[in-house]
Amino acid sequence: MYGDPETVRRILTERGDTWAVVGLSANQERAAYGVAGVLQRFGKRIVPVHPKAETVHGERGYASLADFPFPVDVVDVFVNAGQAGGIADEAVSIGAKAVWFQLGVIDPAAYERTRAAGLDMVMDRCPAIEIPRLG
């Protein structure tokens, strides 16, 4: 329901190549680090969003989505579900085209708000798993 194949495909192929990865830090043991690396290998520009604003995978980080000096296409969310809804709302306010909540991140109310604002959204899925399936 929250990750139908057509929406997954559209986000990965049509919504743009600049992905803000919320929760991405230089900690190589975190899932966000590995997923961001996969996205880069598939041609996406990943931009870390983390309070530390670290440079990760060669991309300068920002403390928040509001700090970005350029447009963001997709907001990929690696924070817990309690914080994710606010991130989705920020994605709408900055003009992102899509929001992607990672595995285990589920907020039905945020999903409804984000879709009502006209953005594509996927929850409880991982782009590093989905993108290779596109062929």
KERO-571560 format. One line per field, with one value per residue: residue number from 1; residue in one letter; x, y, z of N, C-alpha, C, O in turn. Coordinates in Angstrom, 2 decimals, padded with zeros to 5 digits. Each point is the difference from the previous one (the first is absolute). Layout:
<rs>
num = c(NUM;...)
residuo = c(a;...)
n.east = c(X;...)
n.north = c(Y;...)
n.up = c(Z;...)
ca.east = c(X;...)
ca.north = c(Y;...)
ca.up = c(Z;...)
c.east = c(X;...)
c.north = c(Y;...)
c.up = c(Z;...)
o.east = c(X;...)
o.north = c(Y;...)
o.up = c(Z;...)
</rs>
This chain:
<rs>
num = c(1;2;3;4;5;6;7;8;9;10;11;12;13;14;15;16;17;18;19;20;21;22;23;24;25;26;27;28;29;30;31;32;33;34;35;36;37;38;39;40;41;42;43;44;45;46;47;48;49;50;51;52;53;54;55;56;57;58;59;60;61;62;63;64;65;66;67;68;69;70;71;72;73;74;75;76;77;78;79;80;81;82;83;84;85;86;87;88;89;90;91;92;93;94;95;96;97;98;99;100;101;102;103;104;105;106;107;108;109;110;111;112;113;114;115;116;117;118;119;120;121;122;123;124;125;126;127;128;129;130;131;132;133;134;135)
residuo = c(m;y;g;d;p;e;t;v;r;r;i;l;t;e;r;g;d;t;w;a;v;v;g;l;s;a;n;q;e;r;a;a;y;g;v;a;g;v;l;q;r;f;g;k;r;i;v;p;v;h;p;k;a;e;t;v;h;g;e;r;g;y;a;s;l;a;d;f;p;f;p;v;d;v;v;d;v;f;v;n;a;g;q;a;g;g;i;a;d;e;a;v;s;i;g;a;k;a;v;w;f;q;l;g;v;i;d;p;a;a;y;e;r;t;r;a;a;g;l;d;m;v;m;d;r;c;p;a;i;e;i;p;r;l;g)
n.east = c(000.83;001.29;-000.83;-001.73;-000.58;-002.21;-001.17;-000.36;-001.52;-002.16;-000.64;-000.52;-002.16;-001.62;000.39;001.09;001.42;-001.60;001.81;-002.01;002.17;-002.23;001.58;-000.09;000.76;001.35;-001.93;002.20;000.08;000.36;-001.96;-000.39;001.18;-000.74;-001.48;000.78;000.90;-001.47;-000.78;001.44;000.04;-001.60;001.98;-000.14;-001.35;001.93;-002.03;002.18;-001.26;001.32;-000.95;000.47;-001.98;-000.54;002.24;-001.60;001.41;001.27;-001.42;000.12;001.00;-001.95;000.22;-000.03;-001.99;-000.56;001.09;-001.71;002.13;-000.66;-000.44;-001.96;001.43;002.03;-002.04;002.25;-001.89;001.72;-001.65;000.52;-000.90;001.16;001.79;-000.40;-001.28;001.14;000.83;-001.37;-000.36;001.57;-000.29;-001.56;000.54;000.98;-001.99;000.09;001.57;001.86;-001.61;002.01;-001.93;001.67;001.61;-002.06;000.55;-000.86;-000.67;-001.25;000.37;001.77;-000.37;-001.19;001.06;001.24;-001.01;-000.57;001.88;-000.87;000.16;001.88;-001.28;001.99;-001.34;001.38;001.01;000.61;000.53;000.76;-001.84;-000.75;001.40;000.83;-001.42;001.07;001.73)
n.north = c(-001.20;-000.91;-001.84;001.42;-002.03;000.11;-000.47;-002.14;-001.18;000.22;-001.11;-002.16;000.05;000.12;-001.28;-001.34;001.59;001.57;-001.20;000.78;000.05;-000.25;001.44;001.27;-002.04;001.22;000.31;-000.50;000.72;002.12;-000.55;001.46;-000.65;-001.64;000.51;001.03;-001.42;-000.99;001.07;000.04;-001.76;000.57;000.66;-001.34;001.77;-000.80;000.26;000.06;-001.60;001.74;-000.91;-002.16;-000.58;-002.07;000.12;000.04;-001.67;000.88;-001.08;001.92;000.03;-001.08;002.10;001.30;-000.95;000.42;-001.76;-001.38;-000.36;-002.02;000.19;-000.08;-001.61;-000.74;-000.36;-000.07;-001.19;001.21;001.42;000.51;-002.03;-000.63;-001.02;-002.19;-000.48;-000.12;-002.05;-001.56;000.19;-000.97;-002.21;-000.47;-000.04;-002.00;-000.92;-000.83;-001.29;-000.03;-001.52;000.23;-001.15;000.72;-001.39;-000.84;000.71;-000.01;000.87;-001.55;000.38;-001.01;-002.10;-000.37;000.16;-001.74;-001.79;000.14;-000.60;-002.08;-000.25;-000.16;-001.85;000.17;-001.80;000.65;001.91;-001.70;002.16;-000.01;000.29;001.98;001.33;-001.06;000.54;001.91;-000.77)
n.up = c(000.00;001.60;-000.96;-000.30;-000.75;-000.04;001.86;000.55;-001.14;000.62;001.85;-000.20;-000.63;001.56;001.77;-001.41;-000.71;000.14;000.60;000.56;000.54;000.06;000.79;-001.85;000.60;001.30;001.07;000.03;002.10;-000.61;000.96;001.66;001.79;001.33;001.59;001.83;001.49;001.37;001.81;001.74;001.37;001.47;000.81;001.79;-000.32;000.76;000.95;000.58;000.99;000.51;001.83;-000.35;-000.87;000.70;000.07;-001.58;000.46;001.64;001.35;-001.17;002.00;000.30;000.77;-001.83;000.42;002.13;000.87;-000.38;-000.64;000.74;-002.19;001.09;-000.65;000.67;000.88;000.14;000.30;000.82;-000.45;002.13;000.35;001.80;-000.89;-000.04;001.77;001.93;000.42;000.87;002.21;001.31;000.37;001.54;002.19;000.27;000.51;002.09;-000.96;001.30;000.49;001.02;000.18;001.31;-000.72;-000.26;-002.06;002.09;-001.96;001.07;002.18;000.96;000.70;001.86;001.97;000.69;000.87;002.17;001.06;000.01;002.21;-001.23;000.02;001.05;000.20;001.68;-000.67;-001.33;000.37;002.12;001.23;000.73;001.12;001.78;001.64;000.53;001.20)
ca.east = c(-000.83;000.82;001.14;-000.41;001.11;000.02;000.54;001.42;000.67;-000.05;000.95;001.38;000.36;-000.56;-000.16;001.23;001.19;000.58;-000.64;000.39;-000.09;-000.15;000.55;001.26;001.22;001.20;000.06;-000.12;-000.76;-001.43;-000.61;-000.06;001.29;000.02;-001.06;000.44;001.01;-000.70;-000.66;001.05;000.43;-001.05;-000.06;-000.69;000.80;-000.49;000.44;-000.29;-000.71;000.31;000.40;001.44;000.27;001.26;000.18;-000.10;000.10;000.45;-001.03;-000.14;-001.25;-000.73;-000.64;-001.44;-000.46;-000.14;001.33;000.46;000.01;-000.39;-001.20;000.07;-001.05;-000.54;000.46;000.10;-000.07;000.55;-000.23;-001.11;-001.33;-000.45;000.54;-000.11;-001.09;000.48;000.90;-000.86;-000.57;001.07;000.21;-001.06;000.23;001.14;-000.31;000.47;-000.96;-000.35;000.52;000.21;000.27;000.74;-000.56;-000.37;-000.48;-001.39;-000.83;-001.12;-000.48;000.97;-000.22;-001.20;000.30;000.97;-000.71;-000.98;000.77;000.38;001.27;000.03;000.56;000.16;000.39;000.38;000.71;001.38;000.36;001.16;-000.57;-000.91;000.60;000.54;-001.10;-000.52;000.63)
ca.north = c(001.20;001.19;-000.11;-000.70;-000.06;001.13;001.16;-000.29;000.19;001.42;000.74;-000.38;000.27;001.22;001.14;000.78;-000.70;000.56;-000.63;000.40;-001.19;000.51;-000.97;-000.49;000.52;-000.71;-001.29;-001.04;-001.13;000.31;-000.39;001.14;000.11;-000.99;000.30;001.18;-000.48;-000.68;001.03;000.65;-000.92;000.01;001.31;001.03;000.87;-000.10;001.13;-000.32;000.94;-000.49;001.15;000.24;000.53;-000.59;-000.40;-001.45;-000.45;001.12;001.05;000.85;-000.18;001.15;-000.31;-000.18;000.20;001.45;000.57;-000.31;001.14;-000.50;-000.82;-001.42;-000.76;-001.04;000.01;-001.37;000.23;-001.05;000.28;-000.81;000.41;001.14;001.22;-000.06;000.82;001.38;000.03;-000.03;001.34;000.86;-000.35;000.70;001.45;000.38;-000.27;-001.31;-000.71;-001.28;-000.34;-001.45;-000.44;-001.25;-001.18;000.20;001.36;000.01;001.04;000.13;001.38;000.72;-000.50;000.66;001.43;000.15;-000.32;001.07;001.16;-000.27;-000.70;-001.45;-000.44;-001.42;-000.26;-001.36;-000.63;000.45;000.20;-000.83;-001.29;000.18;000.53;-001.05;-000.76;000.70;-000.60)
ca.up = c(000.00;000.10;-000.90;-001.20;-000.97;-000.93;000.71;000.21;-001.29;-000.36;000.84;-000.34;-001.39;-000.59;000.92;000.11;000.47;001.22;001.16;001.35;000.85;001.36;000.94;-000.54;000.62;-000.43;000.69;-001.03;000.50;-000.07;-001.27;-000.91;-000.70;-001.09;-000.97;-000.76;-000.94;-001.09;-000.81;-000.80;-001.08;-001.01;-000.63;000.78;000.85;001.37;000.82;001.39;000.88;001.34;000.83;-000.09;-001.35;-000.46;-001.38;-000.09;-001.40;-000.81;-000.09;001.18;000.73;000.52;001.27;-000.20;-001.38;-000.24;-000.26;-001.36;-000.92;-001.32;000.08;000.35;-000.69;000.87;001.39;000.49;001.44;000.85;001.42;000.51;-000.45;000.80;-000.60;-001.47;-000.49;-000.12;-001.15;-001.18;-000.12;-000.50;-001.41;-000.73;000.03;-000.85;-001.40;-000.48;-000.85;000.59;001.32;000.14;001.37;-000.03;000.66;001.40;000.26;-000.45;000.60;-000.95;-000.10;-000.84;-001.36;-000.54;-000.20;-001.08;-001.25;-000.23;-000.48;-001.38;-000.11;000.08;001.27;000.28;001.39;000.39;-001.11;-000.10;-001.40;-000.36;-000.38;-001.14;-001.23;-000.86;-000.59;-001.17;-001.18)
c.east = c(000.87;001.22;-000.36;001.10;000.07;000.57;001.49;000.77;000.08;001.00;001.43;000.41;-000.43;000.01;001.27;001.10;000.65;-000.81;000.59;-000.22;000.04;000.41;001.33;001.18;001.18;000.18;-000.29;-000.80;-001.51;-000.54;000.01;001.29;000.05;-001.02;000.40;001.05;-000.62;-000.67;001.02;000.42;-001.03;-000.26;-000.74;001.03;-000.61;000.57;-000.38;-000.77;000.13;000.41;001.49;000.42;001.34;000.03;000.02;-000.01;000.35;-001.00;-000.10;-001.37;-000.60;-000.73;-001.50;-000.35;-000.10;001.34;000.48;-000.04;-000.40;-001.22;000.31;-001.16;-000.70;000.60;-000.13;000.21;000.44;-000.17;-001.19;-001.34;-000.52;000.48;-000.31;-001.11;000.40;000.94;-000.81;-000.62;001.03;000.25;-001.04;000.34;001.19;-000.22;000.58;-001.11;-000.48;000.65;000.07;000.32;000.61;-000.73;-000.26;-000.50;-001.39;-000.76;-001.14;-000.51;000.94;-000.16;-001.18;000.26;000.90;-000.63;-001.00;000.68;000.54;001.34;-000.22;000.60;-000.01;000.41;000.38;000.62;001.41;000.39;001.19;-000.44;-000.80;000.70;000.64;-001.10;-000.55;000.63;000.87)
c.north = c(001.26;-000.05;-000.74;000.09;001.20;001.25;-000.18;000.28;001.48;000.81;-000.28;000.41;001.36;001.23;000.79;-000.75;000.59;-000.49;000.56;-001.22;000.46;-001.10;-000.57;000.70;-000.81;-001.35;-001.13;-001.21;000.22;-000.35;001.14;000.12;-000.95;000.29;001.20;-000.40;-000.70;001.02;000.73;-000.89;-000.06;001.41;001.09;000.86;-000.09;001.17;-000.31;001.11;-000.59;001.21;000.32;000.58;-000.50;-000.21;-001.53;-000.38;001.17;001.14;000.76;-000.23;001.31;-000.42;-000.24;000.20;001.48;000.66;-000.21;001.23;-000.39;-000.90;-001.46;-000.71;-000.98;000.15;-001.43;000.06;-001.24;000.30;-000.81;000.62;001.21;001.34;000.10;000.89;001.45;000.17;000.01;001.37;000.99;-000.26;000.71;001.49;000.44;-000.32;-001.29;-000.66;-001.31;-000.15;-001.52;-000.29;-001.39;-001.13;000.30;001.38;000.14;001.07;000.27;001.44;000.83;-000.42;000.74;001.49;000.21;-000.27;001.10;001.26;-000.23;-000.71;-001.51;-000.38;-001.51;-000.11;-001.46;-000.78;000.56;000.17;-000.85;-001.43;000.14;000.39;-001.10;-000.82;000.65;-000.53;000.91)
c.up = c(000.00;-000.91;-001.26;-001.06;-000.95;000.67;000.26;-001.28;-000.37;000.83;-000.45;-001.41;-000.53;000.90;000.22;000.72;001.25;001.20;001.29;000.89;001.46;000.99;-000.46;000.67;-000.54;000.69;-000.99;000.45;-000.04;-001.39;-001.01;-000.82;-001.19;-001.08;-000.86;-001.03;-001.19;-000.92;-000.88;-001.17;-001.12;-000.54;000.75;000.74;001.40;000.79;001.45;000.71;001.40;000.83;-000.08;-001.35;-000.54;-001.51;-000.04;-001.48;-000.93;-000.14;001.32;000.65;000.46;001.26;-000.14;-001.47;-000.34;-000.37;-001.43;-000.89;-001.43;000.16;000.33;-000.69;000.93;001.39;000.53;001.51;000.79;001.48;000.48;-000.38;000.77;-000.55;-001.49;-000.56;-000.18;-001.18;-001.30;-000.24;-000.53;-001.49;-000.87;-000.08;-000.86;-001.47;-000.55;-000.83;000.62;001.37;000.08;001.46;-000.06;000.72;001.48;000.34;-000.62;000.77;-000.98;-000.14;-000.88;-001.46;-000.64;-000.26;-001.21;-001.35;-000.34;-000.53;-001.41;-000.18;-000.08;001.34;000.10;001.47;000.17;-001.16;-000.04;-001.47;-000.44;-000.37;-001.30;-001.30;-000.88;-000.71;-001.28;-001.29;-000.79)
o.east = c(-000.26;000.88;000.66;000.71;001.09;000.78;000.78;001.03;001.04;000.70;000.82;001.20;000.60;-000.18;-000.01;-000.23;001.03;-001.16;001.20;-001.11;001.06;-000.57;000.58;000.11;-000.17;000.99;-001.14;-000.36;-000.77;000.71;000.18;-000.05;000.37;000.29;-000.20;000.00;000.45;000.10;-000.27;000.15;000.34;-001.05;-000.23;001.04;-001.16;001.18;-001.19;000.28;-000.56;000.62;000.38;001.11;000.79;-001.05;000.77;-000.67;-000.46;000.28;-000.10;-001.01;000.68;-000.40;-000.59;000.80;000.23;000.01;001.02;-001.03;000.16;-000.28;001.04;-001.14;-001.23;001.20;-001.10;000.97;-000.62;000.72;-000.73;-000.11;-000.77;-000.65;000.07;000.17;-000.38;-000.01;000.32;-000.09;-000.32;000.23;000.32;-000.12;000.01;000.85;000.19;-001.17;-001.06;001.00;-000.90;001.04;-000.55;-001.04;000.87;-000.47;-000.15;000.01;000.12;-000.38;-000.46;000.11;000.10;-000.40;-000.22;000.22;-000.14;-000.61;000.63;000.46;-000.97;000.85;-000.93;000.79;-000.49;-000.23;000.28;-000.10;000.12;000.70;000.04;-000.38;-000.14;000.24;-000.72;-000.58;000.57)
o.north = c(000.93;000.85;-000.97;001.00;000.43;000.73;000.95;000.67;000.49;000.86;000.92;000.14;000.50;001.11;000.97;-001.04;-000.51;000.36;-000.15;-000.52;000.29;-001.10;-000.83;001.22;-000.89;-000.69;-000.21;-000.83;-000.92;000.12;-000.23;000.36;000.40;-000.13;-000.01;000.52;000.18;-000.09;000.27;000.49;-000.29;000.25;001.08;-000.49;000.35;000.35;-000.16;001.18;-001.04;000.92;001.16;000.50;000.78;-000.14;-000.63;000.65;000.05;000.98;-000.60;-000.10;001.03;-001.16;-000.71;000.53;000.39;001.10;000.57;000.67;000.80;-000.46;-000.54;000.48;-000.05;000.23;-000.53;000.59;-001.05;-000.57;-000.57;001.19;000.79;001.02;001.09;000.59;000.64;001.04;000.74;000.46;000.86;000.94;000.50;000.61;001.13;000.30;-000.13;000.34;-000.51;000.65;-000.71;000.43;-000.90;000.20;000.51;000.23;000.06;000.02;000.83;000.40;000.81;000.82;000.47;000.52;000.90;000.74;000.38;000.79;000.89;-000.17;-000.52;000.72;-000.68;000.80;-000.88;-001.21;001.03;-000.95;-000.34;-000.70;-000.88;-000.48;000.06;-000.58;-000.64;000.15;-000.42)
o.up = c(-000.75;000.09;-000.37;-000.07;-000.36;-000.62;-000.16;000.02;-000.44;-000.55;-000.08;-000.27;-000.96;-000.50;000.76;000.62;000.44;000.19;000.25;000.10;000.55;000.02;000.69;-000.01;-000.82;-000.23;-000.41;-000.82;000.27;-001.00;-001.20;-001.18;-001.11;-001.19;-001.21;-001.12;-001.13;-001.22;-001.17;-001.12;-001.14;-000.60;-000.55;000.44;000.19;-000.13;000.31;-000.18;000.32;-000.53;000.14;-000.13;-000.54;-000.63;000.73;-000.81;-001.14;-000.70;001.07;-000.69;000.04;000.15;000.81;-000.78;-001.15;-000.56;-000.40;-000.06;-000.92;001.11;-000.38;000.03;000.06;000.14;000.14;000.47;-000.07;000.82;-000.82;-000.32;-000.55;000.20;-000.58;-001.07;-000.98;-000.67;-000.93;-001.14;-000.83;-000.77;-001.08;-001.06;-000.48;-000.83;-001.21;000.13;-000.36;000.32;-000.44;000.50;-000.64;000.62;000.71;001.11;-001.22;001.23;-000.89;-001.10;-000.80;-000.91;-001.14;-001.05;-000.80;-000.96;-001.16;-000.72;-000.57;-001.13;000.55;000.53;-000.45;000.49;-000.72;-000.15;000.61;-000.77;-001.17;-000.73;-000.86;-001.06;-001.22;-001.06;-000.76;-001.08;-001.01)
</rs>
